[in-house]
Amino acid sequence: MTTAAIVIGLIAVFCGAVLQRISGIGVGLVAAPAFTLLAGPQLGVFVTNTATIVSGLLIGLAVLSEVDWKRFGFLAGFAVLGAWPAALLVRDANPAILTIFIGGIVLIALMTTFSAPRLPQVSSSALTAATGITASFLNTTAGVSAPAMVIYARVSRWPQRSFAATMQPTFMTLAILSVTTKLIAGVGIVGSLPPWWFFTALVAAVIAGVAVGSAAARRVSAAGMRRVAVVLVTLGALATVVRGIVLL
């Protein structure tokens, strides 16, 4: 990654952290297409997962009392079943196809997160388990687990405050699983990692984003922030799909 690419990526992480502090989701949606464009699908998702670990930890510490730990444990427990096959897919997939897949998943995430109609109510342990597996698979391949989580929250009528809080340790756990399984599976990313100072800057960008998001939450409506995010993420996702098509 060039210095310019690193700076653009850090800005994307900052914007995603702001949105995630306000609404509970955001880092993966904003960072995944940005880093995929800048660094390719394998390294891009790996860096996005790293940012998600940091944001999930920092935001999670502020909302610990509202986390539904029982539901978190169920989601996280089944997540490992989705991470392993996804890591093998990332290792062996055509980079162009993987790039298109990432852009497409982000576009689907936007539709399910911000514009999906009201869904029928369903509540079962099987649904929770399936959500954990699906979310982990999507997070490992594309750096985005929001589609599965948002659909699950809507059909199970999960209250927003509890959902937003529980997503922080959930996203962090899924990202740790993603990073771990890909390293064990031998995904070729170690030799192309950014310099050490990038990860220090990444943590700083997340901290700054969380701080700004905390302040903005008192002054800016979540709906307004979502509209800005939709525009930014849509452009990034479309550009990612186009890049993948060009690479075919």
N, C-alpha and C positions, 0 to 999 in steps of 0.2 A: 504494500500500500504506500502510495506517495504521501507526502506531507499534506497536500491539498485534500486528498481523499480522507486522511485521518481527521482533519479539521471538520470537513463536511459530516463525517460519520459521528463525531462528537456532538455536533450541533443537533443531529437527528436524535441522539440519545438524550440530550438535554430536553428537547421538545417532548419526547416520549415520556420522560420522567415527570414533567409538568402535568401532562394529561393523565398519567397513571395515578398521581397523587390526588387528582381531583375526582376521577371517575372509577379508579380501580384497575383499569387496563390502559395500555398505551405504548409501553416500551417496545414490545415485540412488533406491534403494528407499524410503528414509525421506523424503527431501526432495521428490521429485516429487509425490506426492499432497498433501503439506502445502502446497507453494507453489502447486499448481494450485487447491486450495481457497481459498487466501488471495489469489491474484493473477490467476487465470484460466489457461487452458492455455498460451497463447503466452508470456506473461511468466513464468509459473511454471516452465515447462521451461527457458526461457532462464537464469533464476537458478539452477536446479538444475544445468545444464551448467556454469555459472561455478563453483559449489561443487565440482563434479567435477574441474575443471581444477586447482584448488588442492589438493584432497585427493590426486589422482593424483600430482601433483608432489611433495608433502611426503612421502607414504608411499613413493613410488617411490625417493626418494633413500636411504631406509633399507634397501631390499631390492634395490639395483642388481645385486649379485653373483649373485642367484638368478633374474634375468629371462632368459627364453628369447627372445633378440633376433631370432633367425631367424623364430620363429613370430609374434612381435610385428610384424615387418616385413611378413609375409604378410597378417596380419589388417588392419593399418593401411592397407596398399597398396590393398586392395579396398574399404575402408570408404567411400571417396569416392563409389563407385557407389551406395551406399545413402543418403548424406547429401543429395544434390541433389534427387531426387524427393521425399524426405521434407520438405525445406524448402518446396518448392512446395505440398505437401499442407497443411502447417501454415499457410501463407499464405492458402490458399483455402478451407480446411475450415470447416464450421459449428462455432463454439466449443463448443456443447453436445455435438455428436457427438465432438469432439476430447477433451472432458473425460471422457466415458464411455470412450473408447478408452484414455486414460491410466490411469484407474482399473482397467479390465479387464486391461491389460498388467501392471500391478503385481500384481494377483491371480494372474495366470498365472506371473509371476516367482516369487512365493512358493511356488507348487506345484512348479515345476521346480527351484527352488533348495533347498528344505528337505524335500520329501516325495516327489520323483519316485523310482520304483523303479529298480533297476539296469537299465541299457540295454545292448544288444549293442555289442560293440566294432567301431568303424569308423574307419579312418584313411586320409585321402586329401587331396591338395591341393585338389580340388574342394570338399570339405567345409569346409576352412579358409577358402577364398575365399567360399563361401556364408555362412559364419558372420560374416565381416567385413562383408559387405554387409547382412545381416539385422540384426546388432547396431547398425550405424551408422544404419539406418533407424529402428529402435526408439528409439535414443538421441536422434535428432533430433526425432522426433514426440512421444515420451513421457518422455524423460529417463532411460530405463531400458534398459540393454543386457544386464542379467544373464541373462534367460531364454536367449538364444542362446548366450552364453558358457558358462553352466553346463551346458547340454545338450551342447555341443561338448566341454567338458572331460571329461564323463562317458563319452561314446561313444568318445573318443580315449584314454581312460585317462591323462589328463594329471595327473601328481603334484600334490598340493594345494599344496605349498610353491612350486613353480615357477609354477603357475597363479595363486596369490594375488599373487605378485610381478609376474608379467607383466601382470596385469590393471591395475596402477597406471598405467604409461605408455600402455596400451591405452585405458583409460577417459579419460585426459587427452587423448589424440589424438582420440578420438571426440567428446569435448565441444568441442574446438577446431574440429573440422570442423562440428559442429552450429551453433555460434555464428557461424562465418564464413559458412556457406552461407545461414543465415537472414537475416543482415544484407545479404548480396548480393542475395538473392531479394526483399528488401523486406518482410519480415514486420514488421507494425506494432508494434514493441516499444520503439523508441528513445525516443519521446515519453512513455512511461509507466514508464521505469526508476526504481527507487528512488533516494534521494539518495546522493551520493558516499560518505558515511560508512557506508552500509549495506555496501558492498563491503569496506571496511576491517574492519568488524565480522564479515563473512563469513569473511575470512581468519583472524581471531582465533578464531572458533568452530571452524574446521577444525583450527587448531593446537592448541587446547585439547582437542578430541576425540581427535586423534592422540596427544597426551601421555597423556590418561586411558586410551585404549585400550592404549597400550604398557604402562602400569602394570597395568592390569586383566588383560592377557593372561597375566601371571605368577600371578594369584590367582583369576581367574574362568574357568570353563570356556567354551569357544566355544559349546558346546551350550546352556548357560544363557543366554548373550547372544542366541543365535538365537531362543530361545523368547520372550524379551522383545520382540525385534524383530518377530517374526511377529505378536504381538498388536497392537503399535503400528501396523505397516504395514497390517495387515488392516483395522483400524478406519479408517485414513486412506483406503485405497483404496475401501472400501465407501462412505464418505461422499462421495468424489469421484464415484463412479458415480451415487449418489443425486442429487448436485447437478447432474450433467449431465442426468439424466432430468427434473428439475424445470425446467431451462432450455429443454427441447425445446418 
